[in-house]
Structure formats: C-alpha cells, structure tokens
Amino acid sequence: MSLFSRPPYVATINGDVFRCVVCQGGLFTSRSIKLNTGALEFLDMAWANKSSLGLICTHCGYVHEFLGDAVQLWDSESGERA
Ligand SMILES: [Zn+2]
C-alpha cells in the first residue's frame, strides 16, 4: 500500500491555510497516530489514551502531528471537507 494512496488534502488551522514547515508544500495525506502505550495505561495517564492527527507532506514526507480539533482537511480535488 502506497503512503500516498489517498487523494491529497489541503489543511487549514482555524481557517488559515497550513503549509509544510520544511518545504512550504500545501498538500498532505493524513493518518491517525496512536499515542497510548501499555506503559502509559499502567500509569493511568488517561489523557494520553487517544490519537493525534498526522499530516504527511506529499512533497517532502515530513509528518506534522496535531492534537485537538483545530485542523480541517479539504479534498484537494473536489474542494469538499474531508
Ligand atoms: Zn514538505
């Protein structure tokens, strides 16, 4: 399976277009990054028992990782909210 099998997305952060911090590219693929580990669960760190959103630059591959819901993804082909 290709890393870039899904159509690339344009990302906005609270309404502002997000660009790659490395190459200023504007297209990303996304994947969920699991934060919880067995060790964290053992320590009862429930706040960490969630996923973050990884935005992977389609140009250079840099992974930007976000917590929370400030990121919006938009299909770069249809222009619709992903
Ligand atoms: Zn990049």
PDB file of the backbone (N, CA, C, O) and the ligand in Angstrom, with CONECT records:
HET     ZN  A 101       1
ATOM      1  N   MET A   1       0.828  -1.188   0.000  1.00  0.00           N
ATOM      2  CA  MET A   1       0.000   0.000   0.000  1.00  0.00           C
ATOM      3  C   MET A   1       0.872   1.250   0.000  1.00  0.00           C
ATOM      4  O   MET A   1       1.779   1.402   0.818  1.00  0.00           O
ATOM      5  N   SER A   2       0.576   2.117  -0.919  1.00  0.00           N
ATOM      6  CA  SER A   2       1.358   3.351  -1.013  1.00  0.00           C
ATOM      7  C   SER A   2       1.008   4.296   0.113  1.00  0.00           C
ATOM      8  O   SER A   2      -0.139   4.367   0.554  1.00  0.00           O
ATOM      9  N   LEU A   3       2.010   5.018   0.571  1.00  0.00           N
ATOM     10  CA  LEU A   3       1.786   6.035   1.591  1.00  0.00           C
ATOM     11  C   LEU A   3       0.824   7.093   1.083  1.00  0.00           C
ATOM     12  O   LEU A   3       0.098   7.705   1.866  1.00  0.00           O
ATOM     13  N   PHE A   4       0.816   7.310  -0.227  1.00  0.00           N
ATOM     14  CA  PHE A   4       0.021   8.386  -0.801  1.00  0.00           C
ATOM     15  C   PHE A   4      -1.142   7.821  -1.617  1.00  0.00           C
ATOM     16  O   PHE A   4      -1.455   8.325  -2.695  1.00  0.00           O
ATOM     17  N   SER A   5      -1.781   6.766  -1.093  1.00  0.00           N
ATOM     18  CA  SER A   5      -2.860   6.129  -1.841  1.00  0.00           C
ATOM     19  C   SER A   5      -4.145   6.941  -1.792  1.00  0.00           C
ATOM     20  O   SER A   5      -4.999   6.815  -2.670  1.00  0.00           O
ATOM     21  N   ARG A   6      -4.284   7.780  -0.757  1.00  0.00           N
ATOM     22  CA  ARG A   6      -5.465   8.619  -0.665  1.00  0.00           C
ATOM     23  C   ARG A   6      -5.200   9.946  -1.375  1.00  0.00           C
ATOM     24  O   ARG A   6      -4.056  10.387  -1.480  1.00  0.00           O
ATOM     25  N   PRO A   7      -6.269  10.572  -1.860  1.00  0.00           N
ATOM     26  CA  PRO A   7      -6.060  11.866  -2.511  1.00  0.00           C
ATOM     27  C   PRO A   7      -5.491  12.860  -1.508  1.00  0.00           C
ATOM     28  O   PRO A   7      -5.861  12.836  -0.334  1.00  0.00           O
ATOM     29  N   PRO A   8      -4.604  13.726  -1.954  1.00  0.00           N
ATOM     30  CA  PRO A   8      -4.015  14.678  -1.014  1.00  0.00           C
ATOM     31  C   PRO A   8      -5.033  15.696  -0.537  1.00  0.00           C
ATOM     32  O   PRO A   8      -6.003  16.012  -1.226  1.00  0.00           O
ATOM     33  N   TYR A   9      -4.784  16.195   0.654  1.00  0.00           N
ATOM     34  CA  TYR A   9      -5.664  17.171   1.269  1.00  0.00           C
ATOM     35  C   TYR A   9      -4.972  18.519   1.398  1.00  0.00           C
ATOM     36  O   TYR A   9      -3.751  18.617   1.521  1.00  0.00           O
ATOM     37  N   VAL A  10      -5.802  19.546   1.363  1.00  0.00           N
ATOM     38  CA  VAL A  10      -5.358  20.867   1.798  1.00  0.00           C
ATOM     39  C   VAL A  10      -5.799  20.991   3.252  1.00  0.00           C
ATOM     40  O   VAL A  10      -6.926  20.628   3.591  1.00  0.00           O
ATOM     41  N   ALA A  11      -4.922  21.498   4.111  1.00  0.00           N
ATOM     42  CA  ALA A  11      -5.243  21.607   5.529  1.00  0.00           C
ATOM     43  C   ALA A  11      -5.355  23.072   5.932  1.00  0.00           C
ATOM     44  O   ALA A  11      -4.588  23.919   5.476  1.00  0.00           O
ATOM     45  N   THR A  12      -6.324  23.350   6.794  1.00  0.00           N
ATOM     46  CA  THR A  12      -6.410  24.681   7.400  1.00  0.00           C
ATOM     47  C   THR A  12      -6.398  24.523   8.912  1.00  0.00           C
ATOM     48  O   THR A  12      -6.901  23.539   9.454  1.00  0.00           O
ATOM     49  N   ILE A  13      -5.817  25.509   9.579  1.00  0.00           N
ATOM     50  CA  ILE A  13      -5.777  25.537  11.036  1.00  0.00           C
ATOM     51  C   ILE A  13      -6.578  26.745  11.480  1.00  0.00           C
ATOM     52  O   ILE A  13      -6.157  27.883  11.271  1.00  0.00           O
ATOM     53  N   ASN A  14      -7.723  26.508  12.086  1.00  0.00           N
ATOM     54  CA  ASN A  14      -8.608  27.601  12.488  1.00  0.00           C
ATOM     55  C   ASN A  14      -8.823  28.585  11.336  1.00  0.00           C
ATOM     56  O   ASN A  14      -8.876  29.798  11.540  1.00  0.00           O
ATOM     57  N   GLY A  15      -8.945  28.046  10.139  1.00  0.00           N
ATOM     58  CA  GLY A  15      -9.278  28.870   8.986  1.00  0.00           C
ATOM     59  C   GLY A  15      -8.100  29.358   8.171  1.00  0.00           C
ATOM     60  O   GLY A  15      -8.287  29.882   7.074  1.00  0.00           O
ATOM     61  N   ASP A  16      -6.883  29.197   8.683  1.00  0.00           N
ATOM     62  CA  ASP A  16      -5.705  29.635   7.942  1.00  0.00           C
ATOM     63  C   ASP A  16      -5.068  28.443   7.243  1.00  0.00           C
ATOM     64  O   ASP A  16      -4.914  27.379   7.841  1.00  0.00           O
ATOM     65  N   VAL A  17      -4.698  28.619   5.977  1.00  0.00           N
ATOM     66  CA  VAL A  17      -4.096  27.532   5.221  1.00  0.00           C
ATOM     67  C   VAL A  17      -2.765  27.132   5.857  1.00  0.00           C
ATOM     68  O   VAL A  17      -1.906  27.972   6.126  1.00  0.00           O
ATOM     69  N   PHE A  18      -2.619  25.827   6.090  1.00  0.00           N
ATOM     70  CA  PHE A  18      -1.404  25.305   6.693  1.00  0.00           C
ATOM     71  C   PHE A  18      -0.439  24.859   5.608  1.00  0.00           C
ATOM     72  O   PHE A  18      -0.832  24.219   4.632  1.00  0.00           O
ATOM     73  N   ARG A  19       0.838  25.207   5.791  1.00  0.00           N
ATOM     74  CA  ARG A  19       1.860  24.758   4.839  1.00  0.00           C
ATOM     75  C   ARG A  19       2.959  24.008   5.585  1.00  0.00           C
ATOM     76  O   ARG A  19       3.230  24.265   6.759  1.00  0.00           O
ATOM     77  N   CYS A  20       3.581  23.077   4.870  1.00  0.00           N
ATOM     78  CA  CYS A  20       4.661  22.287   5.445  1.00  0.00           C
ATOM     79  C   CYS A  20       5.745  23.198   6.018  1.00  0.00           C
ATOM     80  O   CYS A  20       6.178  24.148   5.365  1.00  0.00           O
ATOM     81  N   VAL A  21       6.175  22.902   7.229  1.00  0.00           N
ATOM     82  CA  VAL A  21       7.189  23.738   7.879  1.00  0.00           C
ATOM     83  C   VAL A  21       8.574  23.543   7.249  1.00  0.00           C
ATOM     84  O   VAL A  21       9.483  24.342   7.476  1.00  0.00           O
ATOM     85  N   VAL A  22       8.725  22.488   6.466  1.00  0.00           N
ATOM     86  CA  VAL A  22      10.021  22.202   5.861  1.00  0.00           C
ATOM     87  C   VAL A  22      10.108  22.786   4.451  1.00  0.00           C
ATOM     88  O   VAL A  22      11.044  23.521   4.136  1.00  0.00           O
ATOM     89  N   CYS A  23       9.120  22.453   3.600  1.00  0.00           N
ATOM     90  CA  CYS A  23       9.230  22.810   2.181  1.00  0.00           C
ATOM     91  C   CYS A  23       8.132  23.762   1.734  1.00  0.00           C
ATOM     92  O   CYS A  23       8.086  24.146   0.565  1.00  0.00           O
ATOM     93  N   GLN A  24       7.246  24.150   2.647  1.00  0.00           N
ATOM     94  CA  GLN A  24       6.138  25.065   2.335  1.00  0.00           C
ATOM     95  C   GLN A  24       5.111  24.446   1.400  1.00  0.00           C
ATOM     96  O   GLN A  24       4.276  25.145   0.827  1.00  0.00           O
ATOM     97  N   GLY A  25       5.182  23.127   1.250  1.00  0.00           N
ATOM     98  CA  GLY A  25       4.193  22.445   0.430  1.00  0.00           C
ATOM     99  C   GLY A  25       2.814  22.553   1.048  1.00  0.00           C
ATOM    100  O   GLY A  25       2.679  22.696   2.263  1.00  0.00           O
ATOM    101  N   GLY A  26       1.791  22.485   0.214  1.00  0.00           N
ATOM    102  CA  GLY A  26       0.437  22.706   0.706  1.00  0.00           C
ATOM    103  C   GLY A  26      -0.475  21.496   0.600  1.00  0.00           C
ATOM    104  O   GLY A  26      -1.677  21.612   0.839  1.00  0.00           O
ATOM    105  N   LEU A  27       0.074  20.327   0.243  1.00  0.00           N
ATOM    106  CA  LEU A  27      -0.746  19.132   0.105  1.00  0.00           C
ATOM    107  C   LEU A  27      -0.259  18.056   1.066  1.00  0.00           C
ATOM    108  O   LEU A  27       0.941  17.831   1.223  1.00  0.00           O
ATOM    109  N   PHE A  28      -1.229  17.394   1.710  1.00  0.00           N
ATOM    110  CA  PHE A  28      -0.897  16.421   2.745  1.00  0.00           C
ATOM    111  C   PHE A  28      -1.774  15.182   2.625  1.00  0.00           C
ATOM    112  O   PHE A  28      -2.908  15.246   2.151  1.00  0.00           O
ATOM    113  N   THR A  29      -1.232  14.072   3.060  1.00  0.00           N
ATOM    114  CA  THR A  29      -2.072  12.927   3.360  1.00  0.00           C
ATOM    115  C   THR A  29      -2.165  12.844   4.879  1.00  0.00           C
ATOM    116  O   THR A  29      -1.350  13.429   5.592  1.00  0.00           O
ATOM    117  N   SER A  30      -3.156  12.120   5.363  1.00  0.00           N
ATOM    118  CA  SER A  30      -3.348  12.073   6.805  1.00  0.00           C
ATOM    119  C   SER A  30      -3.370  10.642   7.294  1.00  0.00           C
ATOM    120  O   SER A  30      -3.711   9.711   6.564  1.00  0.00           O
ATOM    121  N   ARG A  31      -2.996  10.498   8.545  1.00  0.00           N
ATOM    122  CA  ARG A  31      -3.156   9.214   9.206  1.00  0.00           C
ATOM    123  C   ARG A  31      -3.256   9.465  10.697  1.00  0.00           C
ATOM    124  O   ARG A  31      -2.748  10.451  11.232  1.00  0.00           O
ATOM    125  N   SER A  32      -3.924   8.541  11.335  1.00  0.00           N
ATOM    126  CA  SER A  32      -4.077   8.632  12.777  1.00  0.00           C
ATOM    127  C   SER A  32      -2.846   8.049  13.449  1.00  0.00           C
ATOM    128  O   SER A  32      -2.360   6.989  13.052  1.00  0.00           O
ATOM    129  N   ILE A  33      -2.340   8.735  14.465  1.00  0.00           N
ATOM    130  CA  ILE A  33      -1.173   8.264  15.202  1.00  0.00           C
ATOM    131  C   ILE A  33      -1.606   7.934  16.623  1.00  0.00           C
ATOM    132  O   ILE A  33      -2.059   8.805  17.365  1.00  0.00           O
ATOM    133  N   LYS A  34      -1.464   6.686  16.986  1.00  0.00           N
ATOM    134  CA  LYS A  34      -1.857   6.269  18.332  1.00  0.00           C
ATOM    135  C   LYS A  34      -0.835   6.750  19.353  1.00  0.00           C
ATOM    136  O   LYS A  34       0.371   6.563  19.189  1.00  0.00           O
ATOM    137  N   LEU A  35      -1.341   7.366  20.396  1.00  0.00           N
ATOM    138  CA  LEU A  35      -0.447   7.894  21.421  1.00  0.00           C
ATOM    139  C   LEU A  35      -0.315   6.956  22.616  1.00  0.00           C
ATOM    140  O   LEU A  35       0.695   6.975  23.319  1.00  0.00           O
ATOM    141  N   ASN A  36      -1.336   6.138  22.842  1.00  0.00           N
ATOM    142  CA  ASN A  36      -1.310   5.348  24.066  1.00  0.00           C
ATOM    143  C   ASN A  36      -0.364   4.157  23.951  1.00  0.00           C
ATOM    144  O   ASN A  36      -0.212   3.566  22.882  1.00  0.00           O
ATOM    145  N   THR A  37       0.236   3.835  25.016  1.00  0.00           N
ATOM    146  CA  THR A  37       1.076   2.648  25.094  1.00  0.00           C
ATOM    147  C   THR A  37       0.696   1.885  26.352  1.00  0.00           C
ATOM    148  O   THR A  37       0.004   2.419  27.220  1.00  0.00           O
ATOM    149  N   GLY A  38       1.136   0.663  26.453  1.00  0.00           N
ATOM    150  CA  GLY A  38       0.850  -0.107  27.643  1.00  0.00           C
ATOM    151  C   GLY A  38       1.406   0.548  28.887  1.00  0.00           C
ATOM    152  O   GLY A  38       0.772   0.521  29.942  1.00  0.00           O
ATOM    153  N   ALA A  39       2.581   1.136  28.775  1.00  0.00           N
ATOM    154  CA  ALA A  39       3.212   1.775  29.930  1.00  0.00           C
ATOM    155  C   ALA A  39       2.382   2.956  30.403  1.00  0.00           C
ATOM    156  O   ALA A  39       2.212   3.159  31.605  1.00  0.00           O
ATOM    157  N   LEU A  40       1.861   3.743  29.450  1.00  0.00           N
ATOM    158  CA  LEU A  40       1.063   4.898  29.839  1.00  0.00           C
ATOM    159  C   LEU A  40      -0.226   4.459  30.528  1.00  0.00           C
ATOM    160  O   LEU A  40      -0.649   5.074  31.507  1.00  0.00           O
ATOM    161  N   GLU A  41      -0.849   3.396  30.020  1.00  0.00           N
ATOM    162  CA  GLU A  41      -2.072   2.905  30.644  1.00  0.00           C
ATOM    163  C   GLU A  41      -1.789   2.429  32.062  1.00  0.00           C
ATOM    164  O   GLU A  41      -2.593   2.627  32.973  1.00  0.00           O
ATOM    165  N   PHE A  42      -0.644   1.805  32.229  1.00  0.00           N
ATOM    166  CA  PHE A  42      -0.271   1.335  33.553  1.00  0.00           C
ATOM    167  C   PHE A  42      -0.143   2.500  34.529  1.00  0.00           C
ATOM    168  O   PHE A  42      -0.458   2.362  35.711  1.00  0.00           O
ATOM    169  N   LEU A  43       0.311   3.624  34.042  1.00  0.00           N
ATOM    170  CA  LEU A  43       0.474   4.809  34.875  1.00  0.00           C
ATOM    171  C   LEU A  43      -0.809   5.627  34.978  1.00  0.00           C
ATOM    172  O   LEU A  43      -0.819   6.703  35.577  1.00  0.00           O
ATOM    173  N   ASP A  44      -1.894   5.114  34.392  1.00  0.00           N
ATOM    174  CA  ASP A  44      -3.198   5.753  34.481  1.00  0.00           C
ATOM    175  C   ASP A  44      -3.193   7.157  33.881  1.00  0.00           C
ATOM    176  O   ASP A  44      -3.822   8.077  34.404  1.00  0.00           O
ATOM    177  N   MET A  45      -2.483   7.295  32.792  1.00  0.00           N
ATOM    178  CA  MET A  45      -2.476   8.584  32.112  1.00  0.00           C
ATOM    179  C   MET A  45      -3.548   8.562  31.019  1.00  0.00           C
ATOM    180  O   MET A  45      -3.255   8.445  29.829  1.00  0.00           O
ATOM    181  N   ALA A  46      -4.776   8.677  31.463  1.00  0.00           N
ATOM    182  CA  ALA A  46      -5.895   8.531  30.533  1.00  0.00           C
ATOM    183  C   ALA A  46      -5.899   9.622  29.475  1.00  0.00           C
ATOM    184  O   ALA A  46      -6.373   9.407  28.360  1.00  0.00           O
ATOM    185  N   TRP A  47      -5.375  10.790  29.820  1.00  0.00           N
ATOM    186  CA  TRP A  47      -5.361  11.878  28.838  1.00  0.00           C
ATOM    187  C   TRP A  47      -4.545  11.525  27.600  1.00  0.00           C
ATOM    188  O   TRP A  47      -4.765  12.081  26.524  1.00  0.00           O
ATOM    189  N   ALA A  48      -3.612  10.608  27.755  1.00  0.00           N
ATOM    190  CA  ALA A  48      -2.765  10.250  26.617  1.00  0.00           C
ATOM    191  C   ALA A  48      -3.369   9.120  25.795  1.00  0.00           C
ATOM    192  O   ALA A  48      -2.833   8.737  24.755  1.00  0.00           O
ATOM    193  N   ASN A  49      -4.481   8.596  26.272  1.00  0.00           N
ATOM    194  CA  ASN A  49      -5.078   7.441  25.605  1.00  0.00           C
ATOM    195  C   ASN A  49      -5.953   7.896  24.441  1.00  0.00           C
ATOM    196  O   ASN A  49      -7.165   7.685  24.445  1.00  0.00           O
ATOM    197  N   LYS A  50      -5.348   8.500  23.476  1.00  0.00           N
ATOM    198  CA  LYS A  50      -6.078   8.983  22.324  1.00  0.00           C
ATOM    199  C   LYS A  50      -5.147   9.026  21.129  1.00  0.00           C
ATOM    200  O   LYS A  50      -3.968   8.688  21.233  1.00  0.00           O
ATOM    201  N   SER A  51      -5.681   9.441  20.004  1.00  0.00           N
ATOM    202  CA  SER A  51      -4.876   9.513  18.802  1.00  0.00           C
ATOM    203  C   SER A  51      -4.626  10.966  18.441  1.00  0.00           C
ATOM    204  O   SER A  51      -5.426  11.848  18.755  1.00  0.00           O
ATOM    205  N   SER A  52      -3.521  11.198  17.786  1.00  0.00           N
ATOM    206  CA  SER A  52      -3.282  12.501  17.210  1.00  0.00           C
ATOM    207  C   SER A  52      -3.411  12.384  15.698  1.00  0.00           C
ATOM    208  O   SER A  52      -3.401  11.288  15.137  1.00  0.00           O
ATOM    209  N   LEU A  53      -3.532  13.534  15.056  1.00  0.00           N
ATOM    210  CA  LEU A  53      -3.659  13.558  13.606  1.00  0.00           C
ATOM    211  C   LEU A  53      -2.298  13.841  12.999  1.00  0.00           C
ATOM    212  O   LEU A  53      -1.671  14.857  13.301  1.00  0.00           O
ATOM    213  N   GLY A  54      -1.846  12.940  12.144  1.00  0.00           N
ATOM    214  CA  GLY A  54      -0.594  13.154  11.438  1.00  0.00           C
ATOM    215  C   GLY A  54      -0.866  13.659  10.034  1.00  0.00           C
ATOM    216  O   GLY A  54      -1.580  13.016   9.264  1.00  0.00           O
ATOM    217  N   LEU A  55      -0.307  14.793   9.705  1.00  0.00           N
ATOM    218  CA  LEU A  55      -0.386  15.318   8.334  1.00  0.00           C
ATOM    219  C   LEU A  55       0.969  15.125   7.681  1.00  0.00           C
ATOM    220  O   LEU A  55       1.976  15.673   8.130  1.00  0.00           O
ATOM    221  N   ILE A  56       0.981  14.337   6.610  1.00  0.00           N
ATOM    222  CA  ILE A  56       2.233  13.983   5.965  1.00  0.00           C
ATOM    223  C   ILE A  56       2.361  14.766   4.668  1.00  0.00           C
ATOM    224  O   ILE A  56       1.539  14.624   3.763  1.00  0.00           O
ATOM    225  N   CYS A  57       3.387  15.584   4.586  1.00  0.00           N
ATOM    226  CA  CYS A  57       3.623  16.398   3.390  1.00  0.00           C
ATOM    227  C   CYS A  57       3.862  15.482   2.197  1.00  0.00           C
ATOM    228  O   CYS A  57       4.718  14.599   2.244  1.00  0.00           O
ATOM    229  N   THR A  58       3.088  15.701   1.111  1.00  0.00           N
ATOM    230  CA  THR A  58       3.253  14.829  -0.054  1.00  0.00           C
ATOM    231  C   THR A  58       4.517  15.180  -0.828  1.00  0.00           C
ATOM    232  O   THR A  58       4.942  14.417  -1.696  1.00  0.00           O
ATOM    233  N   HIS A  59       5.117  16.316  -0.528  1.00  0.00           N
ATOM    234  CA  HIS A  59       6.309  16.732  -1.263  1.00  0.00           C
ATOM    235  C   HIS A  59       7.588  16.217  -0.608  1.00  0.00           C
ATOM    236  O   HIS A  59       8.458  15.668  -1.284  1.00  0.00           O
ATOM    237  N   CYS A  60       7.703  16.397   0.718  1.00  0.00           N
ATOM    238  CA  CYS A  60       8.958  16.013   1.383  1.00  0.00           C
ATOM    239  C   CYS A  60       8.770  14.895   2.404  1.00  0.00           C
ATOM    240  O   CYS A  60       9.755  14.323   2.873  1.00  0.00           O
ATOM    241  N   GLY A  61       7.511  14.567   2.760  1.00  0.00           N
ATOM    242  CA  GLY A  61       7.280  13.456   3.660  1.00  0.00           C
ATOM    243  C   GLY A  61       7.327  13.800   5.132  1.00  0.00           C
ATOM    244  O   GLY A  61       7.165  12.922   5.978  1.00  0.00           O
ATOM    245  N   TYR A  62       7.547  15.060   5.451  1.00  0.00           N
ATOM    246  CA  TYR A  62       7.604  15.438   6.862  1.00  0.00           C
ATOM    247  C   TYR A  62       6.242  15.221   7.520  1.00  0.00           C
ATOM    248  O   TYR A  62       5.213  15.577   6.945  1.00  0.00           O
ATOM    249  N   VAL A  63       6.229  14.643   8.714  1.00  0.00           N
ATOM    250  CA  VAL A  63       4.987  14.369   9.430  1.00  0.00           C
ATOM    251  C   VAL A  63       4.750  15.458  10.470  1.00  0.00           C
ATOM    252  O   VAL A  63       5.555  15.654  11.380  1.00  0.00           O
ATOM    253  N   HIS A  64       3.642  16.155  10.319  1.00  0.00           N
ATOM    254  CA  HIS A  64       3.218  17.153  11.299  1.00  0.00           C
ATOM    255  C   HIS A  64       2.154  16.502  12.161  1.00  0.00           C
ATOM    256  O   HIS A  64       1.231  15.872  11.645  1.00  0.00           O
ATOM    257  N   GLU A  65       2.279  16.650  13.470  1.00  0.00           N
ATOM    258  CA  GLU A  65       1.380  15.931  14.362  1.00  0.00           C
ATOM    259  C   GLU A  65       0.568  16.919  15.188  1.00  0.00           C
ATOM    260  O   GLU A  65       1.112  17.854  15.775  1.00  0.00           O
ATOM    261  N   PHE A  66      -0.738  16.697  15.223  1.00  0.00           N
ATOM    262  CA  PHE A  66      -1.638  17.617  15.905  1.00  0.00           C
ATOM    263  C   PHE A  66      -2.518  16.888  16.907  1.00  0.00           C
ATOM    264  O   PHE A  66      -2.952  15.761  16.670  1.00  0.00           O
ATOM    265  N   LEU A  67      -2.772  17.543  18.022  1.00  0.00           N
ATOM    266  CA  LEU A  67      -3.809  17.117  18.945  1.00  0.00           C
ATOM    267  C   LEU A  67      -4.943  18.126  18.875  1.00  0.00           C
ATOM    268  O   LEU A  67      -4.738  19.290  18.530  1.00  0.00           O
ATOM    269  N   GLY A  68      -6.139  17.665  19.208  1.00  0.00           N
ATOM    270  CA  GLY A  68      -7.269  18.572  19.201  1.00  0.00           C
ATOM    271  C   GLY A  68      -7.938  18.621  17.842  1.00  0.00           C
ATOM    272  O   GLY A  68      -7.614  17.847  16.940  1.00  0.00           O
ATOM    273  N   ASP A  69      -8.880  19.546  17.713  1.00  0.00           N
ATOM    274  CA  ASP A  69      -9.710  19.560  16.511  1.00  0.00           C
ATOM    275  C   ASP A  69      -9.593  20.867  15.731  1.00  0.00           C
ATOM    276  O   ASP A  69     -10.533  21.274  15.048  1.00  0.00           O
ATOM    277  N   ALA A  70      -8.446  21.516  15.833  1.00  0.00           N
ATOM    278  CA  ALA A  70      -8.275  22.791  15.123  1.00  0.00           C
ATOM    279  C   ALA A  70      -8.007  22.586  13.638  1.00  0.00           C
ATOM    280  O   ALA A  70      -8.169  23.510  12.842  1.00  0.00           O
ATOM    281  N   VAL A  71      -7.597  21.373  13.264  1.00  0.00           N
ATOM    282  CA  VAL A  71      -7.219  21.120  11.879  1.00  0.00           C
ATOM    283  C   VAL A  71      -8.444  20.714  11.070  1.00  0.00           C
ATOM    284  O   VAL A  71      -9.198  19.829  11.473  1.00  0.00           O
ATOM    285  N   GLN A  72      -8.633  21.356   9.945  1.00  0.00           N
ATOM    286  CA  GLN A  72      -9.638  20.908   8.997  1.00  0.00           C
ATOM    287  C   GLN A  72      -8.937  20.431   7.727  1.00  0.00           C
ATOM    288  O   GLN A  72      -7.968  21.036   7.270  1.00  0.00           O
ATOM    289  N   LEU A  73      -9.446  19.337   7.170  1.00  0.00           N
ATOM    290  CA  LEU A  73      -8.892  18.790   5.932  1.00  0.00           C
ATOM    291  C   LEU A  73      -9.893  18.984   4.804  1.00  0.00           C
ATOM    292  O   LEU A  73     -11.100  18.820   4.980  1.00  0.00           O
ATOM    293  N   TRP A  74      -9.366  19.335   3.656  1.00  0.00           N
ATOM    294  CA  TRP A  74     -10.198  19.583   2.485  1.00  0.00           C
ATOM    295  C   TRP A  74      -9.653  18.759   1.329  1.00  0.00           C
ATOM    296  O   TRP A  74      -8.449  18.745   1.070  1.00  0.00           O
ATOM    297  N   ASP A  75     -10.552  18.077   0.642  1.00  0.00           N
ATOM    298  CA  ASP A  75     -10.143  17.284  -0.513  1.00  0.00           C
ATOM    299  C   ASP A  75      -9.613  18.221  -1.596  1.00  0.00           C
ATOM    300  O   ASP A  75     -10.324  19.121  -2.044  1.00  0.00           O
ATOM    301  N   SER A  76      -8.368  18.011  -2.015  1.00  0.00           N
ATOM    302  CA  SER A  76      -7.761  18.943  -2.957  1.00  0.00           C
ATOM    303  C   SER A  76      -8.351  18.818  -4.355  1.00  0.00           C
ATOM    304  O   SER A  76      -8.151  19.698  -5.192  1.00  0.00           O
ATOM    305  N   GLU A  77      -9.074  17.734  -4.617  1.00  0.00           N
ATOM    306  CA  GLU A  77      -9.666  17.549  -5.941  1.00  0.00           C
ATOM    307  C   GLU A  77     -11.098  18.057  -5.994  1.00  0.00           C
ATOM    308  O   GLU A  77     -11.483  18.738  -6.944  1.00  0.00           O
ATOM    309  N   SER A  78     -11.883  17.731  -4.984  1.00  0.00           N
ATOM    310  CA  SER A  78     -13.295  18.133  -5.014  1.00  0.00           C
ATOM    311  C   SER A  78     -13.533  19.438  -4.273  1.00  0.00           C
ATOM    312  O   SER A  78     -14.551  20.095  -4.491  1.00  0.00           O
ATOM    313  N   GLY A  79     -12.596  19.829  -3.387  1.00  0.00           N
ATOM    314  CA  GLY A  79     -12.771  21.034  -2.614  1.00  0.00           C
ATOM    315  C   GLY A  79     -13.717  20.854  -1.439  1.00  0.00           C
ATOM    316  O   GLY A  79     -14.043  21.821  -0.751  1.00  0.00           O
ATOM    317  N   GLU A  80     -14.164  19.615  -1.200  1.00  0.00           N
ATOM    318  CA  GLU A  80     -15.099  19.361  -0.116  1.00  0.00           C
ATOM    319  C   GLU A  80     -14.368  18.996   1.163  1.00  0.00           C
ATOM    320  O   GLU A  80     -13.246  18.491   1.134  1.00  0.00           O
ATOM    321  N   ARG A  81     -15.021  19.259   2.281  1.00  0.00           N
ATOM    322  CA  ARG A  81     -14.451  18.916   3.580  1.00  0.00           C
ATOM    323  C   ARG A  81     -14.234  17.408   3.662  1.00  0.00           C
ATOM    324  O   ARG A  81     -15.127  16.621   3.348  1.00  0.00           O
ATOM    325  N   ALA A  82     -13.057  17.028   4.080  1.00  0.00           N
ATOM    326  CA  ALA A  82     -12.757  15.594   4.153  1.00  0.00           C
ATOM    327  C   ALA A  82     -13.236  15.038   5.483  1.00  0.00           C
ATOM    328  O   ALA A  82     -13.080  13.846   5.747  1.00  0.00           O
TER     329      ALA A  82
HETATM  330 ZN    ZN A 101       7.167  19.291   2.953  1.00  0.00          ZN2+
END
